[in-house]
Structure formats: C-alpha cells, structure tokens
C-alpha cells in the first residue's frame, strides 16, 4: 500500500497549528514560553 504524508507548516490547510500540535505531543512543557516570546517578536 502506498503511503502519503501531508505537512502544513504555514497554516494554509490544517485547521490547527501543526507546529503547536507537534510541540504538544513531542516536547517538554517548557516549549510554550519561548514560542510565545517568538510570537511577540522578542
């Protein structure tokens, strides 16, 4: 069976932020603060 992987890292297709979902699933809880600072342009 042929498998396909679709990735949406720019937010044009997926209903949720794919990057956030990856962090929530695979990273420690400490990811939120640096990401929020990045979003604020700090």
C-alpha distance matrix in Angstrom:
0.0 3.8 6.5 10.0 13.2 16.4 19.7 23.1 25.9 28.5 28.5 27.8 24.7 24.4 27.1 27.9 28.6 25.4 27.7 29.8 26.8 25.7 29.4 29.8 26.9 27.3 30.9 34.3 36.4 38.5 36.1 37.7 41.1 40.2 37.7 40.5 42.9 40.6 40.2 44.0 44.4 46.1
3.8 0.0 3.8 6.8 10.3 13.3 16.7 20.1 22.9 25.4 25.6 24.8 21.9 22.0 25.0 25.8 26.2 23.1 25.3 27.7 25.0 23.8 27.5 28.3 25.7 25.9 29.4 32.9 35.1 36.9 34.2 35.8 39.1 37.9 35.3 38.1 40.4 37.9 37.5 41.3 41.5 43.3
6.5 3.8 0.0 3.8 6.8 10.1 13.3 16.8 19.5 22.2 22.4 21.9 19.0 18.8 21.8 22.3 22.6 19.4 21.5 23.9 21.3 20.0 23.7 24.6 22.0 22.3 25.7 29.3 31.3 33.1 30.5 32.0 35.3 34.1 31.6 34.4 36.7 34.3 33.9 37.7 38.0 39.8
10.0 6.8 3.8 0.0 3.8 6.6 10.0 13.3 16.1 18.6 18.9 18.2 15.5 15.7 18.9 19.5 19.7 16.6 18.9 21.4 19.2 18.1 21.9 23.0 20.8 21.2 24.4 28.1 29.9 31.5 28.5 29.8 33.0 31.8 29.0 31.7 34.0 31.4 30.9 34.7 34.8 36.8
13.2 10.3 6.8 3.8 0.0 3.8 6.6 10.1 12.7 15.5 15.9 15.8 13.4 13.1 16.4 16.6 16.3 13.0 15.1 17.8 15.7 14.5 18.2 19.5 17.6 17.9 21.0 24.6 26.4 27.8 24.8 26.1 29.3 28.0 25.2 28.0 30.3 27.7 27.2 31.0 31.2 33.1
16.4 13.3 10.1 6.6 3.8 0.0 3.8 6.7 9.8 12.2 12.3 12.0 9.7 9.8 13.4 13.8 13.6 10.7 13.2 15.9 14.3 13.8 17.4 18.7 17.5 18.1 20.8 24.5 25.7 27.0 23.8 24.6 27.7 26.4 23.3 25.8 28.1 25.5 24.6 28.4 28.7 30.9
19.7 16.7 13.3 10.0 6.6 3.8 0.0 3.8 6.2 9.0 9.7 10.3 8.8 8.6 12.2 11.8 10.8 7.8 9.8 12.9 11.9 11.2 14.5 16.3 15.5 16.0 18.2 21.8 23.0 23.9 20.5 21.3 24.2 22.8 19.7 22.2 24.4 21.7 21.0 24.7 24.9 27.1
23.1 20.1 16.8 13.3 10.1 6.7 3.8 0.0 3.8 5.7 5.9 6.8 6.1 6.2 9.7 9.5 8.3 6.4 8.6 11.5 11.3 11.5 14.3 16.0 16.2 17.0 18.7 22.0 22.6 23.4 19.8 20.0 22.7 21.3 18.0 20.0 22.3 19.5 18.3 22.0 22.3 24.8
25.9 22.9 19.5 16.1 12.7 9.8 6.2 3.8 0.0 3.8 5.7 8.0 8.9 8.7 11.4 10.2 7.6 6.0 6.5 9.8 10.8 10.5 12.5 14.9 15.6 15.9 16.8 20.1 20.6 20.8 17.1 17.4 19.8 18.1 14.8 17.0 19.0 16.0 15.1 18.8 18.9 21.3
28.5 25.4 22.2 18.6 15.5 12.2 9.0 5.7 3.8 0.0 3.8 5.8 8.2 9.0 11.3 10.7 8.3 8.4 9.0 11.6 13.2 13.6 15.2 17.3 18.6 19.2 19.7 22.7 22.7 22.7 18.9 18.6 20.6 18.9 15.4 17.0 18.7 15.7 14.1 17.6 17.6 20.5
28.5 25.6 22.4 18.9 15.9 12.3 9.7 5.9 5.7 3.8 0.0 3.8 5.8 6.1 7.7 7.6 6.2 7.5 9.2 10.9 12.0 13.5 15.2 16.5 17.9 19.3 20.0 22.8 22.4 22.9 19.3 18.4 20.7 19.7 15.9 17.0 19.3 16.8 14.6 18.0 18.7 21.7
27.8 24.8 21.9 18.2 15.8 12.0 10.3 6.8 8.0 5.8 3.8 0.0 3.8 6.3 8.4 9.9 9.5 10.4 12.6 14.5 15.1 16.6 18.7 19.9 20.9 22.4 23.5 26.4 26.1 26.6 23.0 22.2 24.5 23.4 19.7 20.6 22.9 20.2 17.9 21.1 21.7 24.8
24.7 21.9 19.0 15.5 13.4 9.7 8.8 6.1 8.9 8.2 5.8 3.8 0.0 3.8 6.6 8.8 9.6 9.8 12.9 14.5 14.2 15.8 18.5 19.2 19.7 21.5 23.1 26.2 26.1 27.1 23.7 23.0 25.7 24.9 21.2 22.4 25.0 22.5 20.4 23.7 24.6 27.5
24.4 22.0 18.8 15.7 13.1 9.8 8.6 6.2 8.7 9.0 6.1 6.3 3.8 0.0 3.8 5.4 6.9 7.1 10.6 11.7 10.9 12.9 15.6 15.9 16.4 18.5 20.2 23.2 22.9 24.3 21.1 20.3 23.4 23.0 19.3 20.4 23.4 21.3 19.2 22.7 23.9 26.6
27.1 25.0 21.8 18.9 16.4 13.4 12.2 9.7 11.4 11.3 7.7 8.4 6.6 3.8 0.0 3.8 6.9 8.6 11.9 11.7 11.1 14.0 16.1 15.7 16.7 19.3 20.8 23.2 22.5 24.0 21.1 19.7 22.7 22.9 19.2 19.7 23.0 21.4 18.9 22.0 23.9 26.5
27.9 25.8 22.3 19.5 16.6 13.8 11.8 9.5 10.2 10.7 7.6 9.9 8.8 5.4 3.8 0.0 3.8 6.0 8.8 8.1 7.6 10.8 12.5 12.0 13.4 16.0 17.2 19.5 18.7 20.2 17.3 16.0 19.1 19.4 15.8 16.5 19.9 18.5 16.2 19.5 21.4 23.7
28.6 26.2 22.6 19.7 16.3 13.6 10.8 8.3 7.6 8.3 6.2 9.5 9.6 6.9 6.9 3.8 0.0 3.8 5.5 5.3 6.4 8.8 10.1 10.7 12.5 14.3 15.0 17.5 16.8 17.8 14.5 13.5 16.5 16.2 12.6 13.7 16.8 15.1 13.2 16.7 18.3 20.5
25.4 23.1 19.4 16.6 13.0 10.7 7.8 6.4 6.0 8.4 7.5 10.4 9.8 7.1 8.6 6.0 3.8 0.0 3.8 5.4 5.1 6.2 8.7 9.8 10.6 12.0 13.4 16.4 16.6 17.7 14.4 14.3 17.5 16.9 13.6 15.6 18.4 16.5 15.3 19.0 20.1 22.0
27.7 25.3 21.5 18.9 15.1 13.2 9.8 8.6 6.5 9.0 9.2 12.6 12.9 10.6 11.9 8.8 5.5 3.8 0.0 3.8 5.4 5.1 6.3 8.6 9.9 10.5 10.9 13.9 14.2 14.8 11.2 11.6 14.5 13.4 10.3 12.9 15.4 13.4 12.9 16.6 17.4 19.0
29.8 27.7 23.9 21.4 17.8 15.9 12.9 11.5 9.8 11.6 10.9 14.5 14.5 11.7 11.7 8.1 5.3 5.4 3.8 0.0 3.8 5.4 5.1 6.0 8.5 9.9 9.9 12.2 11.7 12.7 9.4 9.0 12.4 12.3 9.2 11.0 14.2 13.0 12.2 15.7 17.3 18.5
26.8 25.0 21.3 19.2 15.7 14.3 11.9 11.3 10.8 13.2 12.0 15.1 14.2 10.9 11.1 7.6 6.4 5.1 5.4 3.8 0.0 3.8 5.4 5.0 6.1 8.4 9.8 12.4 12.4 14.3 11.6 11.6 15.3 15.5 12.7 14.6 17.8 16.8 16.0 19.4 21.1 22.2
25.7 23.8 20.0 18.1 14.5 13.8 11.2 11.5 10.5 13.6 13.5 16.6 15.8 12.9 14.0 10.8 8.8 6.2 5.1 5.4 3.8 0.0 3.8 5.5 5.2 5.8 7.5 10.9 12.0 13.5 10.7 12.0 15.5 15.0 12.7 15.4 18.1 16.8 16.8 20.3 21.3 22.2
29.4 27.5 23.7 21.9 18.2 17.4 14.5 14.3 12.5 15.2 15.2 18.7 18.5 15.6 16.1 12.5 10.1 8.7 6.3 5.1 5.4 3.8 0.0 3.8 5.4 5.3 4.9 7.8 8.5 9.8 7.0 8.5 11.9 11.7 9.9 12.7 15.2 14.4 14.9 18.1 19.3 19.6
29.8 28.3 24.6 23.0 19.5 18.7 16.3 16.0 14.9 17.3 16.5 19.9 19.2 15.9 15.7 12.0 10.7 9.8 8.6 6.0 5.0 5.5 3.8 0.0 3.8 5.9 6.1 7.8 7.6 10.1 8.4 8.9 12.7 13.5 11.8 13.7 16.8 16.6 16.5 19.5 21.3 21.7
26.9 25.7 22.0 20.8 17.6 17.5 15.5 16.2 15.6 18.6 17.9 20.9 19.7 16.4 16.7 13.4 12.5 10.6 9.9 8.5 6.1 5.2 5.4 3.8 0.0 3.8 6.2 8.6 9.8 12.5 11.1 12.4 16.0 16.5 15.0 17.3 20.2 19.7 19.8 23.0 24.5 24.8
27.3 25.9 22.3 21.2 17.9 18.1 16.0 17.0 15.9 19.2 19.3 22.4 21.5 18.5 19.3 16.0 14.3 12.0 10.5 9.9 8.4 5.8 5.3 5.9 3.8 0.0 3.8 7.0 9.5 11.5 10.1 12.5 15.8 15.6 14.7 17.5 19.8 19.2 20.0 23.2 24.2 24.2
30.9 29.4 25.7 24.4 21.0 20.8 18.2 18.7 16.8 19.7 20.0 23.5 23.1 20.2 20.8 17.2 15.0 13.4 10.9 9.9 9.8 7.5 4.9 6.1 6.2 3.8 0.0 3.8 6.5 7.8 6.7 9.7 12.5 12.4 12.1 14.9 16.9 16.7 17.9 20.8 21.7 21.3
34.3 32.9 29.3 28.1 24.6 24.5 21.8 22.0 20.1 22.7 22.8 26.4 26.2 23.2 23.2 19.5 17.5 16.4 13.9 12.2 12.4 10.9 7.8 7.8 8.6 7.0 3.8 0.0 3.8 5.4 6.3 9.1 11.3 12.0 12.6 14.9 16.7 17.3 18.7 21.0 22.2 21.2
36.4 35.1 31.3 29.9 26.4 25.7 23.0 22.6 20.6 22.7 22.4 26.1 26.1 22.9 22.5 18.7 16.8 16.6 14.2 11.7 12.4 12.0 8.5 7.6 9.8 9.5 6.5 3.8 0.0 3.8 5.5 6.7 9.0 10.8 11.4 12.7 14.9 16.1 17.1 19.0 20.8 19.8
38.5 36.9 33.1 31.5 27.8 27.0 23.9 23.4 20.8 22.7 22.9 26.6 27.1 24.3 24.0 20.2 17.8 17.7 14.8 12.7 14.3 13.5 9.8 10.1 12.5 11.5 7.8 5.4 3.8 0.0 3.8 5.6 6.5 7.8 9.5 11.0 12.3 13.7 15.4 16.9 18.3 16.8
36.1 34.2 30.5 28.5 24.8 23.8 20.5 19.8 17.1 18.9 19.3 23.0 23.7 21.1 21.1 17.3 14.5 14.4 11.2 9.4 11.6 10.7 7.0 8.4 11.1 10.1 6.7 6.3 5.5 3.8 0.0 3.8 5.8 5.9 6.4 8.8 10.5 11.0 12.5 14.7 15.9 15.1
37.7 35.8 32.0 29.8 26.1 24.6 21.3 20.0 17.4 18.6 18.4 22.2 23.0 20.3 19.7 16.0 13.5 14.3 11.6 9.0 11.6 12.0 8.5 8.9 12.4 12.5 9.7 9.1 6.7 5.6 3.8 0.0 3.8 5.7 5.3 6.1 8.7 9.9 10.5 12.4 14.4 13.8
41.1 39.1 35.3 33.0 29.3 27.7 24.2 22.7 19.8 20.6 20.7 24.5 25.7 23.4 22.7 19.1 16.5 17.5 14.5 12.4 15.3 15.5 11.9 12.7 16.0 15.8 12.5 11.3 9.0 6.5 5.8 3.8 0.0 3.8 5.5 5.2 6.2 8.6 9.9 10.7 12.5 11.2
40.2 37.9 34.1 31.8 28.0 26.4 22.8 21.3 18.1 18.9 19.7 23.4 24.9 23.0 22.9 19.4 16.2 16.9 13.4 12.3 15.5 15.0 11.7 13.5 16.5 15.6 12.4 12.0 10.8 7.8 5.9 5.7 3.8 0.0 3.8 5.5 5.1 6.2 8.7 9.9 10.6 9.2
37.7 35.3 31.6 29.0 25.2 23.3 19.7 18.0 14.8 15.4 15.9 19.7 21.2 19.3 19.2 15.8 12.6 13.6 10.3 9.2 12.7 12.7 9.9 11.8 15.0 14.7 12.1 12.6 11.4 9.5 6.4 5.3 5.5 3.8 0.0 3.8 5.4 5.0 6.2 8.7 9.8 9.9
40.5 38.1 34.4 31.7 28.0 25.8 22.2 20.0 17.0 17.0 17.0 20.6 22.4 20.4 19.7 16.5 13.7 15.6 12.9 11.0 14.6 15.4 12.7 13.7 17.3 17.5 14.9 14.9 12.7 11.0 8.8 6.1 5.2 5.5 3.8 0.0 3.8 5.4 5.1 6.3 8.8 8.9
42.9 40.4 36.7 34.0 30.3 28.1 24.4 22.3 19.0 18.7 19.3 22.9 25.0 23.4 23.0 19.9 16.8 18.4 15.4 14.2 17.8 18.1 15.2 16.8 20.2 19.8 16.9 16.7 14.9 12.3 10.5 8.7 6.2 5.1 5.4 3.8 0.0 3.8 5.5 5.1 6.4 5.3
40.6 37.9 34.3 31.4 27.7 25.5 21.7 19.5 16.0 15.7 16.8 20.2 22.5 21.3 21.4 18.5 15.1 16.5 13.4 13.0 16.8 16.8 14.4 16.6 19.7 19.2 16.7 17.3 16.1 13.7 11.0 9.9 8.6 6.2 5.0 5.4 3.8 0.0 3.8 5.4 5.0 5.6
40.2 37.5 33.9 30.9 27.2 24.6 21.0 18.3 15.1 14.1 14.6 17.9 20.4 19.2 18.9 16.2 13.2 15.3 12.9 12.2 16.0 16.8 14.9 16.5 19.8 20.0 17.9 18.7 17.1 15.4 12.5 10.5 9.9 8.7 6.2 5.1 5.5 3.8 0.0 3.8 5.4 7.6
44.0 41.3 37.7 34.7 31.0 28.4 24.7 22.0 18.8 17.6 18.0 21.1 23.7 22.7 22.0 19.5 16.7 19.0 16.6 15.7 19.4 20.3 18.1 19.5 23.0 23.2 20.8 21.0 19.0 16.9 14.7 12.4 10.7 9.9 8.7 6.3 5.1 5.4 3.8 0.0 3.8 5.6
44.4 41.5 38.0 34.8 31.2 28.7 24.9 22.3 18.9 17.6 18.7 21.7 24.6 23.9 23.9 21.4 18.3 20.1 17.4 17.3 21.1 21.3 19.3 21.3 24.5 24.2 21.7 22.2 20.8 18.3 15.9 14.4 12.5 10.6 9.8 8.8 6.4 5.0 5.4 3.8 0.0 3.8
46.1 43.3 39.8 36.8 33.1 30.9 27.1 24.8 21.3 20.5 21.7 24.8 27.5 26.6 26.5 23.7 20.5 22.0 19.0 18.5 22.2 22.2 19.6 21.7 24.8 24.2 21.3 21.2 19.8 16.8 15.1 13.8 11.2 9.2 9.9 8.9 5.3 5.6 7.6 5.6 3.8 0.0
